[in-house]
Amino acid sequence: MRPLLDETVERLFRLVEEEGKENKLVSSELMSLLHCVFGDTLLSAFNLIDQGSITCCVTLNGRYLYKVSGSAGRSYHCPSTLSFCPCRSFTFGVLRRCELIMCKHLLAIHIGKALHCLPDTSVTDEEYDLMLYEQ
C-alpha cells in the first residue's frame, strides 16, 4: 500500500478499536468510513467475524498465525504480520490487479483484532509448521 493509504487504514483500525473497547460494536458513521475505503469487502469481512470463522493459533513459544475458514469451505492461514493471504482474491485483486486494498480474510482479522473478538487456540510447533506448509 502507499504511505498515505497505509496511514488511513491504520487510523481506521485504531478508531474501530477505540469504539469497540466497551461493547465490541462499530458506529454507523465509522462503518460508512470503512465502507468508503474497503467497499463490499467490508460486509464479507464482518460475515467471517460474525460466523466465528477466525482463530488465532498460538504455539507455546509465542509464534502465532490466523486461521480463517473461508466462505467456500477452505481454510486460509495468514501470518502474524498480516501482510499476506494465500486466497485467490489476495493474489488477483490485491497483488495483480490492485483493485483491493486487502482481501476479506485479512480485513476480517484486522477488524476482529481491533474489536478483541478473535478466540485463541493452542497449537503445537508441528501443527503450526504444517499450517504454514499447507499453504
Backbone as a ProteinNet text record, in pm:
[ID]
protein_1_A
[PRIMARY]
MRPLLDETVERLFRLVEEEGKENKLVSSELMSLLHCVFGDTLLSAFNLIDQGSITCCVTLNGRYLYKVSGSAGRSYHCPSTLSFCPCRSFTFGVLRRCELIMCKHLLAIHIGKALHCLPDTSVTDEEYDLMLYEQ
[TERTIARY]
83.3	0	87.6	30.3	102.1	100	199.4	208.8	82.6	21.2	-99.7	-214.1	-224.8	-328.2	-301.5	-175.4	-138.2	-180	-150.3	-181.8	-332.7	-407.5	-553.1	-612.3	-566.5	-616.7	-583.2	-461.8	-422.3	-505.7	-531	-614.4	-756.5	-811.4	-945.4	-949.3	-847.2	-843.9	-829.9	-755.9	-746.1	-882.1	-954.8	-1088.7	-1182.9	-1173.2	-1254.1	-1221.2	-1093.2	-1051.8	-1104.5	-1095	-1143.4	-1294.2	-1368.7	-1514.2	-1557.6	-1481.9	-1521.8	-1476.6	-1402.8	-1348.7	-1456.2	-1564.9	-1666.1	-1766.7	-1821.2	-1931.5	-1907	-1785.7	-1749.2	-1839.7	-1885.1	-1968.8	-1898.3	-1938.8	-1884.6	-2000.6	-1983	-2089.8	-2119.4	-2237.3	-2274.4	-2185.6	-2140.3	-2050.3	-1917.6	-1863.1	-1736.6	-1756.2	-1870.1	-1899.6	-1900.5	-1955.9	-1958.4	-1817.3	-1732.9	-1593.8	-1522.2	-1542.7	-1480.7	-1529.1	-1657.4	-1712.3	-1655	-1632.1	-1570.6	-1431.8	-1359.6	-1223.1	-1221	-1300.5	-1291.5	-1403.4	-1507.6	-1615.7	-1687.5	-1730.2	-1809.6	-1731.1	-1600.4	-1518.4	-1551.4	-1595.2	-1625.5	-1736.3	-1844	-1954	-1909.2	-1831.5	-1780	-1690.2	-1611.1	-1522.9	-1604.7	-1708.1	-1792	-1867.6	-1904.5	-1968.4	-1874.3	-1747.3	-1649.4	-1636.5	-1635.2	-1625.8	-1751	-1867.4	-1994.3	-2010.3	-1957.4	-1968.2	-1862.4	-1773.5	-1667.9	-1568.1	-1540.2	-1454.9	-1305.9	-1268.5	-1127.6	-1078.7	-961.7	-898.2	-751.6	-702	-559.4	-494.3	-406.6	-339.2	-202.3	-180.9	-61.4	15.3	147.5	232.3	276.7	333.7	381	492	572.6	680.6	639.5	507.6	457.3	442.8	477.9	454.4	304.7	254.3	111	80.8	-33.4	-88.9	-239.5	-306.1	-452.2	-507.1	-601.8	-669.9	-808.7	-836.9	-966.6	-1035.8	-1152.7	-1233.4	-1310.9	-1274.6	-1335.8	-1478.4	-1549.5	-1690	-1707.4	-1603.9	-1612.2	-1569.9	-1543.3	-1508.4	-1359.7	-1276.8	-1132.3	-1077.4	-974.8	-910.4	-786.6	-768.6	-651.1	-573	-442.4	-356.5	-275.9	-299.2	-235.7	-131.1	-10.7	95.5	61.9	127.4	100.2	128.8	209.9	238.4	118.7	22.6	-96.7	-62.2	46.2	88.9	57.4	1.3	-23.9	-139.1	-216.6	-319	-308.2	-315.1	-299.9	-424.9	-527.5	-650.4	-631.9	-722.3	-718.3	-746.8	-834.3	-868	-745.1	-662.4	-539.9	-445.7	-427.8	-335.8	-379.7	-504.8	-550.8	-602.1	-683	-741.5	-646.9	-556.2	-463.7	-331.1	-267.7	-133.8	-131.3	-213.6	-205.6	-281.7	-407.8	-491.5	-494.4	-450	-452	-590.9	-693.6	-832.1	-876	-811.2	-846.3	-728.8	-760.9	-656.4	-610.2	-707.1	-677.9	-797.8	-775.9	-885.1	-973.3	-1088.9	-1183.4	-1124.6	-1035.5	-976.8	-887.3	-798.1	-710.6	-790.5	-889.5	-971.8	-1046.1	-1099.8	-1170.1	-1076	-953.9	-856.5	-826.4	-799.2	-769.6	-885.3	-1006.5	-1122.6	-1145.7	-1134.7	-1151.2	-1048.6	-924.6	-819.9	-855.6	-898.5	-931.7	-1047.7	-1141.2	-1256.5	-1231.4	-1113.8	-1075.7	-1178.3	-1216.6	-1318.5	-1272.7	-1141.3	-1089.9	-1041.9	-1095.3	-1052.1	-911.7	-841.3	-709.3	-724.4	-637.4	-628.4	-480.8	-444.9	-306.7	-279.7	-165.1	-121.9	22.7	61.1	199.9	283.9	414	503.4	485.9	461.6	442	313.7	206.6	81.5	98.1	169	195.9	272.9	379.8	460.1	377.1	290.7	206.2	108	53.5	-37.6	34.2	157.2	233.1	266	297.8	334.9	216.5	98.4	-21.2	-56.5	-11.6	-46.3	28.8
-118.4	0	124.6	232.4	359	416.7	500	552	621.3	706.6	776.4	677.8	580.4	478.6	393	355.1	279.8	354.5	483.3	564.6	574.2	589.6	597.8	467.9	356.8	225.7	200.1	228.3	208.7	296.7	418.9	508.7	453.8	402.7	344.1	225.8	141.1	26.7	72.4	180.7	235.5	288.8	352.9	402	286.4	179	60.1	9.2	4.3	-44	47.1	177.7	271.8	257.8	249.7	237.6	103.3	1.4	-132.5	-176.4	-91	-131.3	-177.9	-106.2	-138.1	-242.1	-224.7	-311.7	-390	-383.1	-456.2	-422.8	-297.8	-250.6	-137.8	-117.8	-10.8	79.8	209.8	305.1	307.3	354.6	362.3	461.9	567.5	663.7	598.6	522	454	345	277.5	177.8	242.5	361.8	433.5	466	509.1	537	409.4	301.5	174.2	129.5	148.3	108	193.5	320.9	407.1	357.1	304.7	258.2	115.3	26.1	-116.8	-167.7	-88.8	-129.4	-254.1	-335	-453.6	-561.2	-551.5	-646	-637	-520.1	-498.7	-591.1	-602.6	-688.9	-834.6	-878.5	-1015.9	-1038.7	-938	-949.8	-960.9	-878	-885.9	-1017.7	-1071.9	-1203.9	-1309.8	-1304	-1400	-1385.3	-1261.9	-1237.1	-1289.2	-1254.6	-1296.1	-1447.8	-1516.4	-1662.1	-1733.3	-1656.3	-1716.8	-1794.2	-1743.9	-1815.3	-1790.9	-1709.7	-1673	-1719.7	-1781.2	-1825.5	-1785.2	-1739.5	-1712.1	-1838.2	-1899.7	-2023.8	-1987.7	-2020.9	-1979.6	-2101.3	-2099.7	-2207.5	-2172.1	-2269.5	-2246	-2142.4	-2132.6	-2034.2	-1899.5	-1879.6	-1748.7	-1721.4	-1816.8	-1795.6	-1807.2	-1726	-1735.3	-1698.8	-1748.1	-1714.5	-1718.3	-1670.2	-1666.3	-1767.8	-1845.8	-1942.9	-1887.1	-1872.8	-1821	-1927.8	-1967.4	-2060.3	-1977.4	-1990.7	-1911.3	-1953.4	-1869.4	-1895.7	-2016.6	-2053.3	-2169.7	-2298.6	-2290.8	-2409.9	-2436.4	-2358.7	-2376.2	-2290.1	-2339.7	-2262.1	-2192.9	-2069.9	-1991.7	-1958.5	-1973.1	-1944	-1818.9	-1714.1	-1585	-1560.1	-1518.1	-1494.1	-1378	-1375.2	-1272.7	-1131.3	-1117.6	-985.3	-928.1	-1015.1	-977.8	-907.8	-952.6	-894.2	-983.3	-1100.3	-1195.6	-1288.1	-1323.6	-1426.2	-1514.6	-1645.4	-1734.1	-1746.9	-1667.2	-1678.6	-1618.2	-1654.6	-1604.7	-1454.4	-1407.5	-1265.4	-1180.2	-1227	-1152.7	-1154.8	-1272.6	-1285.5	-1199	-1208.2	-1138.4	-996.9	-979.7	-848.6	-749.3	-800.7	-711.4	-699.9	-813.1	-810.3	-782.5	-851.8	-839.1	-719.4	-707.2	-602.4	-473.4	-481	-365.2	-303.9	-389.4	-343.9	-336.6	-413.6	-419.6	-374.9	-320.8	-287.1	-413.9	-499	-628.8	-719.5	-848.2	-943.8	-944.9	-1009.1	-1013.8	-1085.8	-1182.3	-1258.3	-1168.1	-1092.5	-1001.7	-889.4	-836.7	-730.4	-780.4	-900.8	-958.5	-976.5	-1020.1	-1035.9	-900.9	-799.4	-665.9	-613.1	-625	-574.3	-659.4	-790.3	-878.8	-851.1	-826.4	-789.3	-658.3	-560.6	-429.3	-439.1	-528.3	-545.7	-647.7	-706.5	-807.1	-920.3	-970.9	-1076.4	-1203.3	-1220.5	-1340.6	-1439.5	-1559.9	-1658	-1710.9	-1748.3	-1811.6	-1961.3	-2034.9	-2178.1	-2216	-2308.2	-2353	-2459.5	-2448.5	-2549.2	-2586.3	-2705.9	-2748.3	-2685.1	-2689.7	-2638.9	-2716.9	-2845.4	-2928.6	-2888.6	-2864.8	-2821.5	-2685.3	-2596.7	-2464.3	-2475.9	-2555.1	-2573.3	-2634	-2729.5	-2792.1	-2690.5	-2600.9	-2498.3	-2407.1	-2372.6	-2289	-2366	-2492	-2575.1	-2600.6	-2616	-2645.6	-2535.9	-2416.8	-2305.3	-2318.1
0	0	0	-43.6	-42.4	98.9	132.5	269.6	320	239.1	283.2	305.8	217.5	232.9	356.1	377.3	497.8	623.5	625.9	743	764.4	656.8	665.4	718.7	664.6	706.8	853.2	893.3	1033.4	1127.1	1085.2	1167.7	1180.1	1072.2	1078.2	1174.4	1170.9	1262.5	1407.4	1431	1567	1613.3	1521.3	1555.9	1588.4	1512.1	1541.3	1681.1	1713.7	1845.3	1955.7	1936.4	2037.3	2059	1949.9	1961.9	2019.5	1988.1	2027.4	2164.6	2236.5	2366.2	2463.6	2471.4	2571.4	2524.9	2405.9	2366.3	2237	2184	2062.8	1943.8	1938.9	1828.8	1755	1630.3	1548.2	1508.5	1524.5	1493.2	1343.7	1309.8	1168.3	1093.4	1161	1096.9	1060	1152.9	1124.6	1019.7	1023.4	920.4	782	772.6	645.1	597.8	690	653.9	607.5	681.3	644.2	506.6	480.9	351.2	237.8	263	161.1	122.8	218.5	192.1	138.9	197	163.9	73.3	53.5	-35.2	13.4	-81.3	-49.1	26.5	26.8	103.6	252.1	295.7	437.9	487.1	412.8	453.4	463	366	368.7	489.8	524.3	641.1	769.4	783	903	909.7	795.2	794.6	851.4	814.4	867.7	1019.8	1067.4	1212	1281.9	1228.8	1290.4	1294.7	1194.5	1188.2	1272.9	1334.9	1416.2	1332.3	1213.9	1118.8	1137.5	1236.2	1254.7	1390.5	1390.9	1514.4	1511	1623.6	1637.4	1694.1	1615.4	1656.1	1713.9	1841.4	1914.6	1963.9	1943	1995	2136.5	2206.9	2344	2348.7	2241.4	2242.4	2182.4	2159.7	2121.4	1973	1888.8	1745.3	1720.1	1629.4	1601.5	1456.7	1413.3	1283.3	1296.4	1195.2	1197.3	1098.6	1145.5	1060.4	1030.9	901.7	859.1	775.9	820.2	742.2	641	516	410.9	381.4	309.8	279.4	187.8	113	23.1	93.5	224.1	299.6	312.8	247.4	256.7	369.9	437.4	543.1	487.7	531	491.9	617.9	610.5	724.5	691.9	768.7	745.2	852.9	813.2	911.3	1003.9	1116.8	1217.5	1166.1	1062.7	1006.1	931	896.5	821	689.5	629.4	502.6	383.5	408.2	300.4	336.6	234	246.7	123.5	139.5	24.3	-63.8	-38.4	-117.7	-257.2	-346.4	-484.4	-490.8	-403	-402.9	-372.2	-279.9	-248.4	-368.2	-426.1	-539.1	-656.8	-693.8	-813.4	-785.9	-680.9	-653.4	-589.3	-505.3	-434.9	-510.3	-538.3	-596.6	-747.3	-822.1	-968.2	-1023.6	-987.9	-1046.7	-964.6	-840.3	-749.1	-737.4	-736.1	-722.5	-576.6	-491.3	-349.5	-264.6	-147.6	-50.8	19.6	54	115.1	92.7	106.6	89.6	214.8	203.2	315.3	436.2	413	524	609.5	543.6	618.3	682.9	611.9	669	792.5	784.9	899.7	1018.9	993.2	1102.4	1166	1083.5	1137.1	1223.1	1172.7	1247.5	1372.6	1359.5	1474.6	1583.5	1542.6	1639.9	1708.9	1629.9	1685.9	1783.7	1757.4	1846	1957.8	1958.4	2058.6	2065.4	1949.1	1947.5	1876	1862	1797.5	1903.5	1902.3	2001.6	1970.9	2076.2	2063.7	2080.5	2014.5	2037.2	2038.3	2126.3	2134.7	2030.1	1965.4	1869	1899.5	1861.8	1878.9	1768.9	1787.3	1683	1553.2	1564.7	1445.7	1371.8	1447.2	1385.5	1317.7	1384.4	1329.5	1198	1200	1079.1	966.3	1000	899.7	840	924.4	873	772.8	802.8	709.7	581.4	596	482.2	389.3	445.5	366.5	269	293.3	206.4	76.2
[MASK]
+++++++++++++++++++++++++++++++++++++++++++++++++++++++++++++++++++++++++++++++++++++++++++++++++++++++++++++++++++++++++++++++++++++++

